């Protein structure tokens, strides 16, 4: 179980995101892909979780630029649309 089965349970986090949601080539596991969310796709994911489980979730998320040192070192790996996705998800 990810969260307690009660209203107000909260999940917070951050992950690599992208301006354009979709599968990206995994930078260390060659031949594999990963999905990078933007705000809209992340909210849609939680809508689907709610529909599948009969639960309701409130999602707040934002994309922000990663620091330039990170981009300069890894821009060829991550691409120019890479962003940091920060989120909070509440059970309603």
C-alpha positions in Angstrom: 0.0 0.0 0.0 1.4 3.4 -1.0 -0.7 5.5 1.4 -3.1 5.1 4.3 -6.6 4.5 3.3 -7.9 7.8 4.7 -8.6 11.3 3.5 -5.7 13.7 3.7 -2.9 11.1 3.2 -0.1 12.9 1.3 2.6 11.9 -1.1 5.3 14.5 -2.1 8.2 14.1 -4.4 10.2 15.1 -7.4 11.5 13.4 -10.5 12.8 14.2 -13.9 10.1 15.5 -16.2 9.9 17.0 -19.6 8.0 19.8 -21.4 6.7 17.1 -23.8 5.4 14.1 -21.9 6.4 10.7 -23.4 8.8 7.9 -23.5 12.5 8.8 -23.6 15.5 6.6 -24.1 16.9 5.5 -20.8 20.4 7.1 -20.4 22.0 4.2 -18.6 20.0 1.1 -19.6 20.6 1.1 -23.4 17.7 -0.1 -25.4 15.2 0.7 -22.7 12.8 3.6 -22.3 11.3 5.5 -19.4 8.3 7.8 -19.3 8.9 11.5 -18.4 5.8 13.3 -17.3 4.8 16.9 -17.6 2.1 18.4 -15.3 -0.8 17.3 -17.5 0.3 13.7 -17.9 1.1 13.4 -14.2 -2.4 14.6 -13.3 -3.9 12.2 -15.8 -1.9 9.3 -14.2 -3.5 10.0 -10.9 -7.0 10.3 -12.5 -6.4 6.8 -13.9 -5.2 5.6 -10.5 -8.5 6.9 -9.0 -10.6 5.3 -11.7 -8.9 1.9 -11.3 -9.0 1.9 -7.5 -12.3 3.8 -6.8 -10.4 6.6 -5.0 -10.1 10.3 -5.5 -6.8 12.3 -5.6 -5.9 16.0 -5.7 -2.7 16.7 -7.5 -0.5 19.8 -7.5 2.6 19.7 -9.7 5.0 22.1 -11.3 7.8 21.9 -13.8 10.9 23.9 -13.2 14.2 24.3 -15.0 17.1 22.3 -13.7 20.3 24.2 -12.9 22.5 25.0 -15.8 25.4 22.9 -14.5 23.2 19.8 -14.7 22.1 20.7 -18.2 25.6 21.6 -19.5 27.0 18.2 -18.3 24.1 16.1 -19.5 22.3 18.1 -22.2 23.1 15.5 -24.9 21.6 12.8 -22.7 18.5 14.6 -21.4 17.8 17.1 -24.2 16.7 20.8 -24.0 13.2 20.1 -22.7 14.2 18.3 -19.5 12.7 19.7 -16.4 12.3 18.9 -12.7 8.8 17.8 -11.8 7.8 18.5 -8.2 4.5 17.2 -6.9 2.1 16.8 -4.0 -0.7 14.3 -4.1 -3.5 14.2 -1.5 -6.1 11.5 -1.0 -9.6 13.0 -0.9 
